[in-house]
């Protein structure tokens, strides 16, 4: 019998950490499961993930509800990798403009280095 081979895109963390603390063990596990789904080519939708066109094409935020905080992981799905642009505790309904600006810059810097864009 043959074996089933599952291809997986690497995670490239441009900034932030997904560790305990600050995320609880349960929140870290939830983040890991959903990031693994993305790595394997699955598409996530609300309420787990929300598109972030204000940051760029193929960008979204992973939504992680923790014990006393709500975390966001801003990511972009590229053909060859899943890029993590930011990990932060969400304190307001709108994503802070500074987070959007920083994520755009990190992704531009990554593209300039890796793709010559």
C-alpha positions in Angstrom: 0.0 0.0 0.0 1.1 3.6 -0.7 1.3 6.3 1.9 -0.6 9.5 1.8 1.8 12.4 1.6 0.6 15.7 3.0 2.5 18.8 1.7 2.9 21.6 4.2 4.0 25.2 3.6 6.5 26.6 6.1 5.5 29.3 8.6 7.6 32.4 8.3 7.2 34.6 11.4 8.1 38.2 10.6 7.3 39.4 14.1 5.7 38.2 17.3 5.6 34.9 19.1 3.0 32.3 19.7 4.1 30.9 23.0 3.0 30.5 26.6 3.0 33.0 28.1 1.4 35.4 26.9 -1.0 33.0 25.2 -2.5 30.3 27.4 -1.7 26.7 26.5 -5.2 26.2 25.1 -5.0 29.4 23.0 -1.6 28.3 21.7 -3.0 24.9 20.8 -5.9 26.5 18.9 -3.5 28.8 17.1 -1.3 25.9 16.2 -4.2 23.8 14.9 -5.5 26.6 12.7 -2.0 27.5 11.4 -1.4 23.9 10.5 -4.7 23.9 8.5 -3.4 26.9 6.6 -0.1 25.3 6.0 -1.9 22.3 4.4 -3.8 24.5 2.0 -7.1 24.8 3.8 -9.1 28.0 3.7 -10.4 29.4 7.0 -13.5 31.6 7.3 -15.4 33.5 10.0 -15.5 33.3 12.9 -12.0 31.7 12.9 -10.4 34.0 10.3 -11.4 37.3 8.8 -10.0 38.8 5.6 -7.8 41.9 6.0 -7.8 43.7 2.6 -6.7 46.9 4.4 -3.3 45.2 4.9 -3.1 43.5 1.5 -4.1 40.7 -0.9 -4.3 37.2 0.7 -4.0 38.8 4.2 -6.3 37.8 7.1 -6.4 37.7 10.9 -6.7 34.6 12.8 -9.0 35.1 15.8 -8.0 33.4 19.1 -10.2 33.8 22.1 -8.2 33.2 25.3 -9.0 33.2 29.0 -9.1 37.0 29.5 -7.9 38.3 26.1 -8.6 38.0 22.4 -5.6 37.5 20.3 -5.1 38.3 16.6 -2.5 36.7 14.3 -2.1 38.7 11.1 -1.1 36.4 8.3 -0.7 36.2 4.5 -1.0 33.1 2.5 1.7 33.0 -0.2 2.2 30.2 -2.7 5.3 29.0 -0.9 4.7 29.9 2.8 2.3 31.3 5.4 3.7 34.6 6.7 2.9 35.8 10.2 3.1 39.6 10.2 2.0 40.3 13.8 0.6 38.7 16.9 -1.2 41.0 19.3 -4.0 41.2 22.0 -7.0 42.9 20.5 -8.4 45.6 22.8 -10.7 47.5 20.6 -13.2 46.6 17.9 -11.2 48.1 15.1 -7.6 46.9 14.3 -5.3 49.7 15.3 -4.0 51.8 12.4 -0.4 51.3 13.7 -0.8 47.5 13.5 -2.1 47.8 9.9 0.8 50.1 9.0 3.5 47.9 10.6 2.1 44.7 8.9 2.1 46.4 5.5 5.7 47.4 6.0 6.8 44.0 7.2 5.2 42.3 4.2 6.7 44.9 1.8 10.2 44.3 3.4 9.7 40.5 3.1 8.7 40.8 -0.6 11.6 43.1 -1.4 14.1 40.6 0.1 12.6 37.4 -1.2 10.9 38.3 -4.4 12.8 41.5 -5.5 9.5 43.4 -5.4 
